[in-house]
Amino acid sequence: MKRILDINQFLHGGDYNPEQWWDEPDVINQDFALFKQAKINTVTVGIFSWAKL
């Protein structure tokens, strides 16, 4: 079987919904700082994007 991803580390993350904070860019900037601090290396985005359609 062909390996799709070459990942040699534990994936740590979760859902991230930045569209909830478009009006508050400081929140998004703080989120990214906290991601680094928590060593988050993967997120799922777009979960609630349909609300913008």
CORTA-V547511 format. One line per field, one symbol per residue. phi: phi as a letter, one per 40 degrees, with the letter a starting at -180 (. if undefined). psi: psi as a letter, one per 40 degrees, with the letter a starting at -180 (. if undefined). Layout:
BEGIN
phi=???
psi=???
END
This chain:
BEGIN
phi=.cccbbbbaccbiicbbcccbdcbccccccdcccdcccfcbaabbgdbcdccc
psi=hhhdighfihhhaaihgdeefdegdddddddddddddefheiihiededdde.
END
